[in-house]
Amino acid sequence: FFPSWCCCSLLSFIIENRAIIATNNVRSLTQKNQIALTMAPITKKSVAVHATPATIWKTCFEDMQWEKWDPDLETLDDISPPGKGCVKGTKFIMVHNDNEMFVKGEITKATPEKSLTFTGDIRGVKTVSKFRLKVDDDGESSTTIKYTFDMHGFFGYFIAWYGVENLESLMEKQLANMVRLSEEAEHSV
């Protein structure tokens, strides 16, 4: 147990420096006339895939079976509306392998063969995952997947700060699985 003066001092420090933390993370978001500050570092990864955007979309996103490429995911559950697939407004619950974490999610943007954005709510911490598919100009018929993961909310900063290496490792595994699945599908045609 910490003495009460220690907790009060820590809380005071956090409140006084919240603007500094938010400013250092350089991003703000306006939703429903409220300002929500991005309190966690934004993590970005990208990878080249020898497959078309159509193949990547169909293989990795369209059928809403994201557990194929996400090693931490057991399944997507309670997909609603059922049978609609990967479209804006689709809601779901991400059930993780340990069956101890359930993340409520919603697709906020879905442009087939171009981009996918979905949000999640992990115990009050808001997450945003964005995938962008861009055809490379190298004449090799390859596509780059750009993946951005972001957390919003006061505790998001601390969660990300303690787990950035784990998050980056997971994102690399997810992308590697997307590459493998998409290239296998592209070459089987």
N, C-alpha and C positions, 0 to 999 in steps of 0.2 A: 504494500500500500504506500502511496505517496502522500506526504503531508498536504493538507488542503491548500496551503499557500503555494505549493509547487504546481498543483493542478490549475489554480487560478492564474498563476504567472504564465503557465504554458498556454492557457486559453487566451489570455490577454495578448501574448506574443503572436499567437495564430491570428487573432482578429486584426491586430494592428498591421500584420504583414501579409494579410490575405491579398490586398491589392498588389503588393510587390510580387507575390507568387503568380497571380493572374497576369500581371504585366509581363513577367518573364516568359510566360507561355504564349504570349502574343496573340491571343484569339478570344473573341467574344461572340456570343450567339444570342439573338433576340427571338424569344418565343412568347406569344400571347402577351405582349407588352411587358415582359419581365426580362431582365438581363440574367443570363446564365453564363458563368465564366468557365472556360476550359481550365481545369485545374491540373491536368495531367499532360505529360509530354505526348505529342502525337507521334505514333510509330508508323513508319512507311517502309514498304518493301516492294520490289518489283522483280519480275523474271520474264525471260523470253521463252516462248512456247512455239514449237514447230507444228502449229495447228491454226486453223482459221478461227475467227471470233465465233462463227456459227457452231463449230465443233466444241469449242470451250464452253459456250453458253449451254448447249444441249447436254454436254457431259457433266458439267459441274453445278449448274444452277437451276435449270428449267424444271427438273423433276422434284425439287425440294428434298433430295436425299443427300444433304450436305455431309452426313456422317461418312460418305465415301472418301471425302478429302480432308475432313477435320478429325484428327486422331483422338481428340478429347471428347468428341461428341458421340453419344450412344444413338440418339435419334432426334428428329424434329417431331414434336407431338402437338396435338390439338391444332392442326393447321386449319385456319378458317379464312375465307370460305373454302371448304374442301373441294378438291378437283380443279381449282383455278390455276394452280402452279405458281410460278415466280412472278407475281404482278404486284404493283403498288397497292398497299392496303392489306395485303396478306399478313395475318397474325399467326404466331406459332410460339411454342415453348421449346427451348433447347434443353434437352436432358443430357447432362454430362455423364461420362463413363462411371464415375463414382456414385451416381444416383443421389448425390448430396447437393448438387447445384442445378437449379432450374432457372433459366433465363427467359423472361418474357421478351419476345421480339416482334418487330413489325417491319415490313418492307416499306420504305418511304420513297424509293425511286427504283424503277426497273425499266431499263431500255434494252430490250433483247439485243444481244450481240455487241453491246456498247458499255453498259454500266449497271451496277447494282449497289444500292445503299440500303442498309437495314440498321435499325436501332435495337438496343437491348436494355433491360433494366435488371441490374444485379444488386439486389438489396439496397435500392436507392441510388446506386451509381449508374448513370446513363452512359451507354457505350454507342459508338457509331462506327460501323464497318463499311468501307467503300471499296468497290472493285471497279477498275476501269480497264477496258480492253481496247488496245490500239494496234492497228496493223503497222508493222515495221516497214520502213522504206528501203530495206536492204535487198529486195528482190528474192529473198529466201522463203517467201510465204510464211513468215513467222509473225506472231502477235506478242505484244508485251502486256502482261497483267500487272497493273499497279494496284497495290493493296494498302489502304490506310486504316489504322485503328486509333480511335480517340476515346477519351473518357471525360465526362462532364460531372461536376459536382464536387463538393468540398473533399470528400474522402477518396475520390478518384485519384487525386494527386498522390496520396500516400500509398494507395494500392499499386499504382503504376511505378512509383519510386522504388518500392520494395521488390517488384516483380518484372522489371523491364527486360532483364535477360531471359526470363522464362517466356515472356510474351513474344519477344523477338524470335526465340527458338521455335515456339509454336507456329508463328506466322511462316517461318521458313519451311517447316514440315507441311503445313497446309498448302503452300505454293508448290512445293515439290510433288505432292500428291496430285494437285491440279495438272501440273506439267505431265506427269506419268499417265494419268487417265486420259487427258486430251490428246496426247501424242499417240497413245495406243488406239484411241477411237479414230483419229485422223488416218492412221496407217492401215486400219482394218477395212477402210472403205474401198 
